[in-house]
Amino acid sequence: MASSKEYLDFILEQLSELEDISYRAMMGEYILYYGGKIVGGIYDDRFLVKVTKSSREMMPDAELELPYEGAKEMLLVDDVENKEFLRELLEAMYPELPAPKKKK
């Protein structure tokens, strides 16, 4: 099942307090970037983020879910209504995320 543009728009609005949020459509889903780094994405109308030390600490009870078959597990963000929490989560994760790969 592909994700809806409406859910993407909702999550983007919830992340609007952060600068440099972008996304890329990929096979009916959306990859989310913060400061040029991949933080997670929208998969089957679920907001999933990469597993980092900070994301684990801030969401200790979050469920690990597969964004799609064959992918690494990611953390399901339940508290998508809380803009401040989402801002703090992405800001805490940012230094732990790998730098974007150089284009060849």
Residue pairs with C-beta under 8 A, 6 or more apart in sequence:
1 44
1 45
2 27
2 28
2 29
2 44
3 28
3 29
3 30
3 42
3 43
3 44
3 45
4 45
7 42
7 45
8 23
8 30
8 42
10 80
11 32
11 42
11 47
11 80
12 21
12 23
14 80
14 81
14 83
14 86
15 21
15 32
15 34
15 83
15 86
15 87
15 90
16 83
17 83
17 84
17 87
18 34
18 87
18 90
18 91
20 33
20 34
20 35
20 36
21 32
21 33
21 34
22 32
22 33
23 30
23 31
23 32
23 33
23 41
23 42
24 30
24 31
24 33
26 41
27 68
29 41
29 42
29 43
29 44
29 67
29 68
30 41
30 42
31 38
31 40
31 41
32 38
32 39
32 40
32 41
32 42
33 39
34 90
34 93
34 94
35 94
36 100
37 94
37 97
37 98
37 99
37 100
38 50
38 97
38 100
39 49
39 50
39 90
39 93
39 94
39 97
40 47
40 48
40 49
40 50
40 74
40 75
40 77
41 47
41 48
41 67
41 74
42 48
43 67
43 68
43 74
46 65
46 76
47 76
47 77
47 80
48 65
48 67
48 74
48 75
48 76
48 77
49 55
49 74
49 75
49 77
49 89
49 90
49 93
50 74
50 75
50 93
50 97
51 64
51 72
51 73
51 74
51 75
52 93
52 96
52 97
53 96
54 89
54 92
54 93
54 96
55 62
55 75
55 89
55 92
55 93
56 62
56 75
57 92
58 85
58 88
58 89
58 92
59 75
59 77
59 78
59 79
59 89
62 75
62 76
62 77
62 78
63 75
63 76
64 73
64 74
64 75
64 76
65 73
65 74
65 75
65 76
66 73
66 74
67 74
77 86
77 89
79 85
79 86
80 86
